[in-house]
């Protein structure tokens, strides 16, 4: 591994996760909402396996890049769970919906959301690829983590993970100030209004969103939680982070094929997610800023912090081999 990789660490990523946990605890103390611990069984098992593998490749059979790959996947799993809980808790803060404002902002930018969706709906050959691209974020993350890790691009991998988590954190925090549902819900559009486009993703979160705002939700179960953030769009923001990751991957086949999929995800977000164009623009802008900030944050190595030792110290020596 390169000397450049030796100057980076996972400390900032673990610190961000710790901050999110602290935020969840603070909000639970303020207004408790039961989180079903049994719903986290699959997460716990996956993290146990990944942490074991990370320690094994970090301390026993030293393969630093394998260890970083396992750590990165574990961090994304933990962040997804804690971030989902945090987004649900923060949604309870309520506030007037911003859908009419977002619709107006789109028009001020000269962007007509319904005309865009109708144009896609009129092209059946385009609907399925966009739907697949919209649903492909998790595979994109897994492919990039494995590709960057196994090709020894540890610095880019750590930056990718931190940028993805920071983008998600910022979008969740902003969503509390700008609550909204989706274009489909706001305009009352259903599958009957289209020939090929299925607006299910614009409605799948609605029951939970309303239950959180009116106080009728009594328990959170991780496998059943939905993405309930409309503005800014984390889907678009995360796709922008993936686009950056594919572009810096150093592998031409992955750069071009991955970039096409990531761009397709962004293009599909207003259609399959029912997002306003300003949601997408804001999500991408946040991602760009977070990518730039992550380049500095992954070099934060507090000497006195145990985070710098997670999950292993011995692997550092292997970086110099």
Secondary structure as the mmCIF struct_conf table of DSSP 4:
data_model
#
loop_
_struct_conf.conf_type_id
_struct_conf.id
_struct_conf.beg_label_comp_id
_struct_conf.beg_label_asym_id
_struct_conf.beg_label_seq_id
_struct_conf.end_label_comp_id
_struct_conf.end_label_asym_id
_struct_conf.end_label_seq_id
HELX_RH_AL_P HELX_RH_AL_P1 UNK A 3 UNK A 6
TURN_TY1_P TURN_TY1_P1 UNK A 7 UNK A 7
BEND BEND1 UNK A 10 UNK A 10
HELX_RH_AL_P HELX_RH_AL_P2 UNK A 11 UNK A 30
BEND BEND2 UNK A 31 UNK A 31
STRN STRN1 UNK A 34 UNK A 35
HELX_RH_3T_P HELX_RH_3T_P1 UNK A 37 UNK A 40
HELX_RH_AL_P HELX_RH_AL_P3 UNK A 41 UNK A 55
HELX_RH_PI_P HELX_RH_PI_P1 UNK A 56 UNK A 60
BEND BEND3 UNK A 61 UNK A 61
HELX_RH_AL_P HELX_RH_AL_P4 UNK A 64 UNK A 91
TURN_TY1_P TURN_TY1_P2 UNK A 92 UNK A 93
HELX_RH_AL_P HELX_RH_AL_P5 UNK A 99 UNK A 108
TURN_TY1_P TURN_TY1_P3 UNK A 109 UNK A 110
HELX_RH_AL_P HELX_RH_AL_P6 UNK A 113 UNK A 121
TURN_TY1_P TURN_TY1_P4 UNK A 122 UNK A 122
HELX_RH_AL_P HELX_RH_AL_P7 UNK A 124 UNK A 134
TURN_TY1_P TURN_TY1_P5 UNK A 135 UNK A 135
HELX_RH_AL_P HELX_RH_AL_P8 UNK A 137 UNK A 150
TURN_TY1_P TURN_TY1_P6 UNK A 151 UNK A 152
HELX_RH_AL_P HELX_RH_AL_P9 UNK A 154 UNK A 177
BEND BEND4 UNK A 178 UNK A 178
HELX_RH_AL_P HELX_RH_AL_P10 UNK A 183 UNK A 187
TURN_TY1_P TURN_TY1_P7 UNK A 188 UNK A 188
HELX_RH_3T_P HELX_RH_3T_P2 UNK A 191 UNK A 193
BEND BEND5 UNK A 195 UNK A 196
HELX_RH_3T_P HELX_RH_3T_P3 UNK A 199 UNK A 202
TURN_TY1_P TURN_TY1_P8 UNK A 203 UNK A 205
HELX_RH_AL_P HELX_RH_AL_P11 UNK A 206 UNK A 214
TURN_TY1_P TURN_TY1_P9 UNK A 215 UNK A 215
STRN STRN2 UNK A 219 UNK A 220
HELX_RH_3T_P HELX_RH_3T_P4 UNK A 222 UNK A 224
BEND BEND6 UNK A 231 UNK A 232
HELX_RH_AL_P HELX_RH_AL_P12 UNK A 234 UNK A 247
TURN_TY1_P TURN_TY1_P10 UNK A 248 UNK A 248
BEND BEND7 UNK A 249 UNK A 250
HELX_RH_AL_P HELX_RH_AL_P13 UNK A 252 UNK A 272
BEND BEND8 UNK A 273 UNK A 273
HELX_RH_AL_P HELX_RH_AL_P14 UNK A 277 UNK A 297
TURN_TY1_P TURN_TY1_P11 UNK A 298 UNK A 299
TURN_TY1_P TURN_TY1_P12 UNK A 303 UNK A 304
HELX_RH_3T_P HELX_RH_3T_P5 UNK A 306 UNK A 309
BEND BEND9 UNK A 310 UNK A 311
BEND BEND10 UNK A 313 UNK A 313
TURN_TY1_P TURN_TY1_P13 UNK A 314 UNK A 314
HELX_RH_AL_P HELX_RH_AL_P15 UNK A 315 UNK A 319
TURN_TY1_P TURN_TY1_P14 UNK A 320 UNK A 320
#
